[in-house]
């Protein structure tokens, strides 16, 4: 159950980021029922890729850059999150998923949106083990 919650949390964040920001997008129809049908699987696949990147690569990057994170009072974490989103877009492109992030600033805004939506979803869900 934890895996499903984790996957849906990332998927919700990605969907909201793609909806709010012009620089983050999924290929497919732009409105109506066709949009939902075209984008549900790519959103879940990209959420899985982002989750795996956040689980395996992001901690290594954070540990290696710990002195700089401390020096910048944690603001480097925003840059790391944006870079992880850009890496996710690259991997999704390599797998032919159809997810694009146009530039660093869109990745930075997208990572903030994904973080806030993820926090909101986790807060709204009942506490479990």
N, C-alpha and C positions, 0 to 999 in steps of 0.2 A: 504494500500500500504506500509505503514511503517513496518508492521509485515513481509511482504514478503521480503522487503529489508534487514531487520534485520536477518531473517532466512537464506537468501542466502549469506549474509556476513559471518555468522558463518560457513555455509556449505563450502564456498570457502576456508576459513582459515583452516578448518579441512581437506579438501581434499588436500590442498597444504602441510600441516604438515604430513599427512600420506604418501604423495608422496616423500617428502624430507627426512623423518626420518625413519630409520628401526625399531625403538622402538614404533612407533605408527602405528596401522594397523586396517583394516577392514577385516572381513572374506569374502571369495568369490574368484572369478576368479582373476588372476593376470595381464591379459592383454587383449586387444581387446574389441570388442563390449560386450562380456560376462561380462567383468569387470564393464563396465558402467551400465549394466542392474542389476548386482548383488549388486552394492554398492550405487546406487542413493538413494534408500529409507533409508538404514541405515545411510548414511551421513546426510540426512535431519532430521532423528529422533535424532541422536546424536547432531546435531546443535540445535534442539529444547531443548533437555535436558541441553546442555551447556548454552543456552540462559536463561533458567529458573533458573539454578544454579547461573548464573551471576546476574540475576535480584533480586533474593530473598535471597540467602545465602551469596554471596560475600559481599554485603554492611554491613551485620551484623558483619561478621568477620573483615572487615576493621574498623568499628567503635570500636569494642572491642579491636583491636590491635593498635589503633591510637598512643598511646605513644611509642610503639616499632617501628612503621613506622617512626615516627619523629626521634627517636633515631638512626635508621639505615639510615636516609636520604632518605627514600623511597625504599630502596632495598628490604625490607620485602614484598613489593607489588609484586615483581617477584615470591617470594615463595608462596604468597597467590594465585596468578594466576596459578601456577603449581599445587597447592593443589586442586584448583577448577577443573582443567583438570583431575586430578586423581579421584576426586569425581565423575565427569561425566563418566569416564570409569567404575567405580564401579556401578553406577546406570544403565548404558547401559548394563553391564553384568547381572545385576539383571533382566532387562527387556528382556534379550536374544537377544540383537541387534547385537552383534559380533564386538565390538569395544574394542581394548586393548591398554593400554599405559604401557610399560615395564619400570617401575622405575621412580624415581624422576627426574633424569637428562633429560630423554626423555620428561617428562612432562614440565620441565622448558624450554627446547628448543622448544617444541610444542606450549607452551603458547606464547612465543616470536614470532613464525611464525604466529600464529593465530592473534595476535595483529597487526603485520605489514601488513598482507594481509587484515585484516579488515579495517585498516586505508587507505590502497591503494584503496580498493573498495569504501569506503565512499567518498574518495577524487575524484575518477573518476566519480561518479554518480552526476548528476545535483542536485543543491540545491533545496530542496522542503520543504513543511511544514509538 
